[in-house]
Amino acid sequence: MAYTRMHAIKATIGKSIKYICDPEKTDGFRLVSTFSCSMESADFEFRSALSKTGRKNENLAYHVIQSFSPGEVSAEEAHRIGTELAERFLKGDYSYVVATHTDKGHCHNHLIFCAADNILHRKYNECTRNYYALRRISDELCKEHDLSVIPFSRNKGKSYLEWKALREGNSWKEKLRQDIDSAIKESDTYEDFLTVLRKKGYEVKGDGLSEDAHKYISFRAPGYRRFVRGSKRSLGEKYTREEIIRRIREREKAADIKPKTIRPHSQDILKRTATRSMLIDTSIDKFKKSPGLKHWADIQNLKTAAASYAEAGNLTELKEKIERKSGEGSVIRSELISIGKELKDLKEIRYYLQQYKDNAPFKQQYNNSRDKEKYYMNHEEELALFDGAKNKLREYGIKPNISELKQVSLDIENLERKESELEMKYDSVKKEAADLKQKYKNITEYLGLDKSGVIAEQSRKALSR
């Protein structure tokens, strides 16, 4: 599980980068990675990119923190995730520094990226949509690395102490919510709910329904001194007195549903389930308490399983199709990873060729200057950027050549086009594989397999009818 947050840097790029690259926190710089800049010259390089934007707002860079649960990930894996996050989120358009700290009992990444991109010299758009894109990428990476993910919620954020307590598994508010949810499931009436909750050891006040009743229902957990209100602000919108009563009544209605009188909201749920071609889970309470509704669901499940079987042909053939599609997806995914790495290198090469070109006149003037010391003092930044670009290109084994800049840009454009086409193909193959797996799951879950892995003859006849 990774917790992410981001804030703007308005004045101290150099100090911020120096802080995150602290050798005592990063195992002697081993857990530091850069793109289109270096630890030593990032301040100069960021300011050089910012000078080309033509915009004069305060934000010079952005600082992202990605924090993992204690013991969930090694320092090396955390650093890999941090660099992958930077690559996917920034797409090679912004210079950045990634550093992984190991000094706090849990691994956490620091990502600082320039507020101006290196290609079109535009400022980064700081908005909620982009932040959620960052968080989504972080969650995807956690799933890919078999780490837990923070579930999405539309409720207002928690305080830091609540978030920390929840992460450590001892949030008393979260425990209260769980107990309220459990009590609702066990109750047929509001009075039953109050009885169940009090049996769990909770004190409840403000539970009256008269006009002069308290505005809020309140709960006090066993062993706690304070009551907590059942309000949107304290527990969330699902835990107000009115919402608790509504949830109990909805549960009551669901238990009494007949096949011909399914309410609109229930029809929508069942329709969405059928659209996804998934079996309906008839083990939940509302089906157990309503034979009519369960009979309807059993028929729907038979139709779904029969349709899956008709499209599949046979399970052996279906398994082969799944394997072929999964293999095809793996090949495309590997190619995408390879293209991503190549694009990253090319974009960095383009950045340094451009930097070399922009600052070459200063180097020439320095070489021709009669008072080199004075010229250096006046143009230290430009000369440092020129030398940094020259050295970085040499690391790639490239002799600096300004005339190659156009060709590198063309190669990037072609690779990005190929990457886009492959991504569309990968999404299509992944969807086809998921559909085939769902069909296989529908058949095996509904009918089961015999010891040899073949559907029993009576089951095949049931599907064929």
C-alpha positions in Angstrom: 0.0 0.0 0.0 1.4 3.4 -1.0 0.2 6.7 0.4 0.9 9.7 -2.0 0.9 13.4 -1.6 2.2 16.3 -3.6 3.1 20.0 -3.0 4.7 22.8 -5.0 8.2 24.2 -4.4 8.2 27.9 -4.7 11.7 29.0 -3.7 14.1 26.3 -2.6 14.8 23.9 -5.4 18.5 23.4 -4.5 17.8 22.9 -0.8 14.9 20.5 -1.5 17.0 18.3 -3.8 19.9 18.4 -1.4 17.6 17.2 1.4 16.1 14.2 -0.6 19.5 13.1 -1.9 21.0 13.1 1.7 23.5 10.1 1.5 22.6 9.1 5.1 19.0 8.6 4.0 19.7 7.1 0.6 22.4 4.6 1.4 25.2 6.7 0.1 23.3 7.9 -3.0 22.6 4.3 -4.1 18.9 4.9 -4.0 18.9 8.1 -6.1 18.0 8.2 -9.8 17.7 11.2 -12.1 16.3 12.0 -15.5 17.5 14.9 -17.7 19.4 16.4 -14.8 22.0 15.4 -12.2 22.0 15.8 -8.4 24.7 18.4 -8.6 23.2 20.6 -11.4 19.5 20.0 -11.0 19.0 23.5 -9.6 20.6 25.1 -12.6 18.8 22.8 -15.1 15.4 23.4 -13.6 15.8 27.1 -13.6 17.1 27.0 -17.2 13.9 25.2 -18.3 11.8 27.6 -16.3 13.4 30.6 -18.0 11.9 29.5 -21.3 8.3 29.3 -20.3 7.4 32.9 -20.5 5.2 32.5 -17.4 6.0 34.1 -14.1 4.1 32.1 -11.5 5.5 31.0 -8.2 5.9 27.3 -8.7 9.4 26.2 -9.6 9.0 22.4 -9.0 6.8 19.8 -7.5 7.6 17.4 -4.6 5.8 14.1 -4.6 6.0 11.7 -1.6 5.1 8.1 -2.0 5.1 6.3 1.4 4.8 2.5 1.9 3.6 0.5 5.0 6.4 -0.7 7.3 7.9 -4.0 6.2 5.8 -4.2 3.0 8.6 -3.5 0.6 12.4 -3.5 0.4 14.3 -0.3 -0.3 15.4 -1.6 -3.7 11.8 -2.4 -4.8 10.5 0.9 -3.3 13.1 2.7 -5.5 12.0 0.7 -8.6 8.4 1.6 -8.0 9.4 5.3 -7.5 11.3 5.5 -10.7 8.5 3.7 -12.6 6.0 6.2 -11.1 8.1 9.1 -12.4 8.4 7.5 -15.8 4.7 6.8 -16.3 3.4 10.0 -14.8 5.9 12.4 -16.4 6.3 10.5 -19.6 9.9 11.8 -20.2 8.7 15.4 -20.6 10.0 16.8 -17.3 13.4 16.6 -15.6 13.2 14.8 -12.2 15.1 13.4 -9.2 13.9 10.3 -7.4 15.3 9.4 -4.0 14.3 6.6 -1.6 14.7 7.1 2.1 15.2 4.3 4.6 15.6 6.3 7.8 12.0 6.3 9.2 11.2 2.7 9.8 9.4 2.5 6.5 10.5 3.1 2.9 9.3 6.2 1.2 10.1 7.8 -2.1 10.7 11.5 -2.8 10.2 12.7 -6.4 11.0 16.3 -7.3 10.3 17.3 -10.9 10.7 20.6 -12.7 7.5 22.7 -13.1 8.4 23.3 -16.8 8.6 20.6 -19.4 11.7 20.2 -21.6 9.9 20.0 -25.0 7.3 22.8 -25.3 8.4 24.7 -22.2 5.0 24.7 -20.7 4.2 24.8 -17.0 2.8 21.8 -15.3 -0.9 22.0 -14.7 -1.5 21.6 -11.0 -5.1 20.3 -10.7 -7.1 17.6 -8.9 -7.4 15.5 -12.1 -3.6 15.3 -12.5 -3.2 14.4 -8.8 -5.7 11.5 -9.1 -3.8 10.4 -12.2 -0.7 10.2 -10.1 -2.5 8.2 -7.4 -4.0 5.9 -9.9 -0.6 5.1 -11.4 0.8 4.6 -7.9 -2.0 2.1 -7.2 -1.4 0.3 -10.5 2.2 -0.1 -9.7 1.4 -1.5 -6.2 -0.9 -4.1 -7.8 1.8 -5.0 -10.3 4.3 -5.5 -7.4 1.7 -7.5 -5.3 1.4 -4.7 -2.7 -1.9 -3.7 -1.1 -3.8 -0.6 -2.4 -5.7 2.1 -0.5 -9.3 1.7 -1.5 -10.9 4.8 -3.3 -13.4 6.7 -1.3 -15.5 9.8 -2.1 -15.7 10.7 1.6 -13.6 13.7 2.9 -10.1 12.8 3.8 -9.1 11.6 7.3 -6.8 13.4 9.7 -3.2 12.2 9.6 -3.6 10.5 13.0 -6.8 8.7 11.8 -5.0 7.6 8.6 -2.0 6.3 10.6 -4.3 4.4 13.0 -6.3 2.9 10.2 -3.1 1.8 8.5 -1.9 0.1 11.7 -5.3 -1.6 12.1 -6.5 0.1 15.3 -8.8 2.9 14.2 -11.7 2.9 16.7 -13.8 4.9 14.3 -13.3 2.3 11.6 -14.2 -0.4 14.1 -17.4 1.5 15.0 -18.4 1.7 11.3 -17.8 -2.0 10.9 -19.9 -2.8 14.0 -22.7 -0.5 12.8 -22.7 -2.2 9.4 -22.7 -5.6 11.1 -25.6 -4.6 13.3 -27.7 -3.4 10.3 -27.2 -6.8 8.6 -28.4 -8.5 11.8 -31.5 -6.3 12.3 -35.0 -6.2 10.8 -36.0 -3.0 12.6 -34.4 0.2 14.0 -35.1 -1.1 17.5 -33.3 -4.4 16.7 -30.3 -2.4 15.5 -30.1 -0.5 18.8 -30.4 -3.7 20.8 -27.7 -5.5 18.8 -25.3 -2.5 19.1 -25.8 -2.2 22.8 -25.1 -6.0 23.2 -21.8 -5.3 21.5 -21.0 -3.0 24.5 -21.8 0.4 22.8 -23.7 3.2 24.6 -26.1 5.0 22.3 -27.7 8.4 22.8 -29.8 10.6 20.6 -31.6 7.6 19.2 -35.1 9.0 19.6 -37.3 9.7 16.6 -39.6 12.4 18.0 -39.6 16.0 16.8 -37.7 17.1 19.9 -35.1 14.4 19.6 -31.4 15.2 19.4 -30.1 16.3 16.0 -27.5 13.5 15.9 -27.4 9.9 17.1 -24.1 9.4 19.1 -22.1 6.3 20.0 -19.5 5.5 22.7 -17.3 2.5 22.2 -16.5 0.2 25.2 -13.6 1.7 27.2 -13.8 5.1 25.6 -14.6 8.4 27.4 -16.1 10.3 24.5 -19.2 9.8 22.3 -18.8 10.2 18.5 -21.7 11.6 16.4 -23.3 9.8 13.6 -22.8 12.7 11.2 -21.3 13.1 7.8 -18.3 14.9 9.2 -17.5 12.4 12.0 -18.3 8.9 10.5 -19.5 9.6 7.0 -22.8 10.0 5.3 -23.8 6.3 5.6 -23.8 6.5 9.4 -26.4 9.3 10.2 -29.5 8.2 12.1 -31.7 8.8 9.0 -29.3 6.8 6.7 -29.1 3.9 9.2 -32.9 3.7 9.3 -33.0 3.9 5.5 -30.5 1.1 5.1 -32.4 -1.1 7.5 -35.7 -0.5 5.6 -34.0 -1.2 2.3 -32.8 -4.5 3.7 -36.3 -5.3 4.9 -37.7 -4.6 1.4 -35.1 -6.7 -0.3 -36.0 -9.7 1.8 -39.7 -9.4 0.6 -39.0 -9.0 -3.2 -41.0 -11.2 -5.5 -39.8 -12.1 -9.0 -42.5 -9.9 -10.7 -42.2 -7.0 -8.3 -38.4 -6.3 -8.4 -37.9 -2.7 -7.6 -36.2 -0.4 -10.1 -33.0 -0.1 -8.2 -32.7 -3.9 -7.8 -33.4 -4.3 -11.5 -30.6 -1.9 -12.3 -28.2 -3.9 -10.1 -29.2 -7.2 -11.6 -29.1 -5.8 -15.2 -25.5 -4.5 -14.6 -24.6 -8.0 -13.3 -26.0 -9.6 -16.4 -24.3 -7.1 -18.7 -20.9 -8.2 -17.2 -21.8 -11.9 -18.0 -21.1 -12.9 -14.5 -23.0 -15.3 -12.3 -25.2 -13.8 -9.6 -24.0 -14.6 -6.0 -27.1 -16.2 -4.5 -25.4 -16.8 -1.1 -26.1 -13.3 0.2 -28.9 -12.7 2.7 -31.6 -11.3 0.4 -31.6 -14.4 -1.8 -31.6 -16.8 1.2 -34.7 -15.0 2.6 -36.6 -14.8 -0.6 -37.1 -18.2 -2.4 -38.8 -16.4 -5.3 -35.8 -14.1 -5.9 -33.4 -17.0 -5.6 -35.4 -19.0 -8.2 -35.2 -16.0 -10.6 -31.4 -15.7 -10.0 -30.9 -19.5 -10.6 -32.6 -19.2 -14.0 -30.4 -16.2 -14.9 -27.3 -18.1 -13.8 -28.3 -21.0 -16.0 -28.8 -18.7 -19.0 -25.4 -17.1 -18.4 -23.6 -20.4 -18.0 -25.4 -21.9 -21.1 -24.5 -18.8 -23.2 -20.9 -19.1 -22.1 -20.8 -22.8 -22.9 -22.4 -22.3 -26.4 -19.8 -19.6 -27.3 -16.9 -21.6 -25.8 -17.4 -24.9 -27.7 -15.6 -27.0 -25.1 -13.4 -26.3 -22.1 -10.2 -27.7 -23.6 -10.5 -25.3 -26.6 -11.5 -22.5 -24.3 -8.4 -23.0 -22.1 -6.2 -23.0 -25.2 -7.8 -19.7 -26.4 -7.1 -18.1 -22.9 -3.5 -19.3 -23.0 -3.0 -17.9 -26.5 -4.5 -14.5 -25.7 -2.6 -14.3 -22.4 0.6 -15.1 -24.3 -0.2 -12.5 -26.9 -0.8 -10.0 -24.2 2.6 -10.8 -22.5 4.4 -10.4 -25.8 2.8 -7.0 -26.3 3.5 -5.9 -22.8 7.2 -6.9 -23.1 7.4 -4.8 -26.3 5.8 -1.9 -24.6 8.3 -2.0 -21.7 11.1 -2.2 -24.2 9.8 0.8 -26.1 9.3 2.7 -22.9 12.9 2.2 -21.9 14.1 3.3 -25.4 11.9 6.4 -25.3 13.2 7.4 -21.9 16.8 7.2 -23.2 16.0 9.1 -26.4 14.2 11.8 -24.6 17.1 12.3 -22.2 19.5 12.4 -25.2 17.3 15.0 -26.9 17.2 17.1 -23.8 21.0 17.1 -23.5 21.5 17.8 -27.2 19.2 20.8 -26.9 21.0 21.9 -23.7 24.4 21.5 -25.4 23.1 23.5 -28.4 21.7 26.4 -26.2 24.9 26.8 -24.2 27.5 26.1 -26.9 27.8 29.9 -27.7 28.7 30.6 -24.1 31.4 28.0 -24.2 32.8 29.4 -27.4 32.8 32.9 -26.0 34.5 31.6 -22.9 37.3 30.0 -24.9 37.8 33.2 -26.9 37.6 35.5 -23.8 40.7 37.4 -22.7 39.5 37.4 -19.1 38.2 33.9 -18.6 37.8 34.2 -14.8 35.6 37.2 -15.2 33.5 35.6 -18.0 33.1 32.4 -15.9 31.9 34.4 -12.9 29.2 36.1 -15.1 28.1 32.9 -16.9 28.8 30.1 -14.4 25.3 28.6 -14.9 25.4 28.4 -18.7 29.0 26.9 -18.7 27.9 24.4 -16.0 25.0 23.3 -18.1 27.1 23.0 -21.2 29.7 20.8 -19.5 26.9 18.7 -17.8 25.3 18.1 -21.2 28.6 17.1 -22.8 29.4 14.7 -20.0 25.9 13.1 -20.0 26.0 12.5 -23.8 29.4 10.9 -23.4 27.9 8.5 -20.8 25.5 7.4 -23.6 28.5 6.9 -25.9 27.4 9.8 -28.1 29.7 12.5 -29.5 27.8 15.8 -29.1 26.4 16.8 -32.5 23.7 19.5 -32.8 22.7 18.4 -36.3 21.4 15.0 -34.8 18.8 16.8 -32.7 16.2 16.7 -35.5 16.7 13.0 -36.2 16.4 12.1 -32.5 13.1 14.1 -32.3 11.8 12.2 -35.4 12.8 8.8 -33.8 10.9 9.8 -30.6 7.8 10.7 -32.6 7.8 7.4 -34.5 8.3 5.4 -31.3 5.5 7.3 -29.5 3.2 6.5 -32.5 4.1 2.8 -32.3 3.7 2.8 -28.5 0.2 4.3 -28.9 -0.8 1.6 -31.4 0.5 -1.2 -29.2 -1.3 0.2 -26.1 -4.6 0.1 -28.0 -3.8 -3.5 -29.2 -2.8 -4.5 -25.6 -6.1 -3.1 -24.2 -8.1 -5.1 -26.8 -6.2 -8.3 -26.2 -6.5 -7.9 -22.4 -10.3 -7.4 -22.7 -10.7 -10.5 -25.0 -8.6 -12.6 -22.5 -10.8 -11.3 -19.6 -14.0 -12.2 -21.4 -12.7 -15.7 -22.2 -11.7 -16.2 -18.5 -15.1 -15.1 -17.4 -16.8 -17.6 -19.7 -14.6 -20.3 -18.3 -15.3 -19.3 -14.7 -19.1 -19.1 -15.4 -19.1 -22.7 -16.7 -16.9 -24.2 -14.0 -18.5 -22.4 -11.1 -22.0 -23.2 -12.2 -21.5 -26.9 -13.1 -18.2 -28.0 -11.7 -15.8 -30.4 -13.3 -15.3 -34.2 -12.9 -12.0 -35.7 -11.9 -10.7 -35.7 -15.4 -11.4 -32.0 -15.9 -14.4 -32.6 -18.3 -17.9 -31.4 -17.7 -20.2 -34.3 -16.7 -22.5 -35.6 -19.4 -25.7 -34.6 -17.5 -24.3 -31.1 -17.1 -23.6 -30.8 -20.8 -27.2 -31.9 -21.6 -28.5 -29.3 -19.1 -26.5 -26.5 -20.9 -27.5 -27.7 -24.3 -31.3 -27.6 -23.6 
